Amino acid sequence: MRIVVVVLLAVNALFFIWSRGWLDAVTGLPAQGGREPQRVAAQQHPERIQPLAASAAMAAAQRSCLELGPLEGDAALAAAQAALKTAGAEAQVRSSEQAGVWVVATIKLADPEFRARKEATYTGLHLKFEPLEGLPAEQPAFVLSKHASQAEAAAQAENFDKRGLKGLRVLALKAPLTRHTLVINQADGLLAAKLKASKDAALAAGFKACSAAPAASAVNS
């Protein structure tokens, strides 16, 4: 009988130790089973957790194609990509090149009489010309031709020189520009809502439904 009592006490003591979780690492059998109360205790504001209605769950699971752009220049692209990374999203980059504008223009015609003589000369030669705009530091001046590249403008300036038209120069009216569009092909409802609510200035233009893909180079981000 004494042995039975000793065994029962030992079993009870062992059970007590195990129920406290002190032997979890040794036995591999957690005293709390699958309840994991430590995770429940670690919750923050559990009262805010609400199950989604069926319609809301379907909307969250629905996927769509979204795009942002055009973004002008590499700096704008980098800023938007950084904002997307913060939001936990990635996007494909579609890029297109926009040609610059180069002009063949006169020197500055600050003197009114000199400007009038130039105007009379160009009119007599039946040359079309117009006031230079967009470059305040180079005005007043006349533009005799516009071109999509510096080389084309330089060639035309040389032709004018051969015709005896002096005092001409090549100016960059508008530099070439690369325009980018960010495309998320499969954005779920949760991501779409997150991007719409973003306050990041780089995403201020807002994502919209994808349009037809332009004939441009595509690079995966």
N, C-alpha and C positions, 0 to 999 in steps of 0.2 A: 504493500500500500504506500509505503514511504517513497518508493521509486516512482510510482504513478503520479504522486503529488509533485515530485521534483520535475518530472517530464512535463506535466501540465503547466507548471510555473515557467519552465523554460520556453515552452511553445507560446504562452501568453506574452512573455517578455519579447520573444522574437517577432511576434505579430505586431506588438506595440511599436517596436523599432521600425518595422517595415512600413506600418501605416503612417508613420511620420515622414516617410520619404527618405530616411537616412540610408537605406540600402538600395536606392534606385540605380545607382551607378554600378553596384555589385551584381544585383539580380537581373537587371535589364527589364524588370517588370515594374513600371512606375506605379506608386501607390494611388495616384489620382487617375490612373487609366488614361482614357482619351479626353478627359475634361480639360486639361491644361489650364487650371485656374490662374496661373501666372499671366497668361495672355489676356484673360478677361480683366485682371487687375491692371494691366498695362494700357487698357483702352482709354482714349481721351474723348470725352463727350459722347459716350455711347448712345445717349438719348437722341443725338442728331441723326443716327443711322436709321433710314427708312427704306423699306423694300420698294423697288421700282414697279410701277404699274406695268401691265403687259404692253400698253401702247408706248410708254416711255422706254421700255427695254428694247422694243422693236426699233424705235427712232435712234437709240444709242448704237444699235448694231448695224443700222443702215449705212452703207458706204457710198461715197460720191467723190468725184474729181474736183479739186479746188486749185485755183491759181492766184498768184499775187504778182502784179506788174502791169505795165512794164516798169522796171527799175533802171534808172539811167546811171550807168557807170558802175565800176567794180566796187567802189566804196559802199554804195547803196546795197549792192548784192551781199557783200560781206556782213553788213549790219543786219540785214533780214535773215541771213543764214544763222547768225549768232542768236537772234531772237527765237528762231525756230528750234535751235538746239536747246535753249533754255526751256522751251515748251515741251521738249521731248519728242520732237517731230523732225523728219527729214523730207527733203523735196528734191525733185529733179530740176535741173537748170536748163532752160532753153534760151539761147542767145542769138541776137541778130545785130548786124553791123549797120549803122546809119551813117551815110556818107557825109563828109564835111562840105563846107562851102568856101571856096577860094575866089578872090576877085582880082581883076586887073583894075587898079585905080590910079588916079592922078596923085601927084604930091599934094600937100595941103595948099589950098588956094585961099589964103587969108586976105590977100589984096583984092578988092572988088573988081578993079579994072582988069587985072590979070585973069581973074576968074571969068569975066565977060569975054575976053579974047579967046580963052580956051573953049568956052561954050560956042562961040561963033565958028571956031575951027571945026569942031566936031559936027556941028550942024551942016556946015558946008560940005563935009565929007560923007554926009548921010550916015553918021555913026549914032547908034542909040546910046544914050548915057543917062544916068540918074544919080541923084545925090547919095553919097555914102552914108549909110545908117548902121547903127549897132556898134560903132567904134568911136566914141566921143573924142578920144585923144588924137584921132587921125582926121578929124573934120575941121573945116569944110573941104570936101573933095568930091570928085565925080567917079562913078563906077562905069567902066566901059564894057566889062563882060564878067560873067560868073561861071565857075567851074566846080566839078566834083572832086578834083585833086589839085595839089600844088603843081604837079608836073604839067597838067593841062593849062593851068593859068600861066605858068612860066613860058610855055610854048606860044601862047597867044600874045603875051607881052613882047616876046621876041618878034613876032609878026608885025605888031604895031610899030616896033622900033624900026623895022625895015621900011615901013611906010613913012618914016620921018616923024613919027609921034614920040616925042621925048617926054621925060619927066613922069614916067609911069612906074608903078611898083606892084608887087604881088602881096596881098594881105589875106590872112586867114580870118574870114568873117565868122565861120562856125567850125569848130574842131570836130573831127570824126568822133562818133560816140557808139559805144556798145550798149545795147539795151538787153536786159535780162527779164525772164519770167520764171518764177518758182512754181512748180506743179507738184501737187500731192495727189497721186492717182487714186489711192484707196483710203480716203479719210473717213473714219467712223464718226458717228454723231457726237460722241464725247469730245473728240479732237476738234471737230468743227466748231462746237460751242466754246471750247477753250480758246481757240484762235480768235473767234468773234469777240470774246470778252477781254482779249489782251489789250493792255494799255501801253505796250511798247511802241515807241515812236516809229521804229523801223517797219512795223506792220500796220501803220496808221491807214494806209490805202485800203486795207481790208482784202481778205480772200473772197473770191467769187467763183461761180460755177465755171468750169473750164470751157474755153472756146475751142475752135478747131486748131489743131497744132500748126504753128506757122512753119514755113519752109526755112528752118534755121538749124544751127548746130545744137545738139542736145548733149549735155554732160551730166552724169549722175553725181549728186552731191553725196 
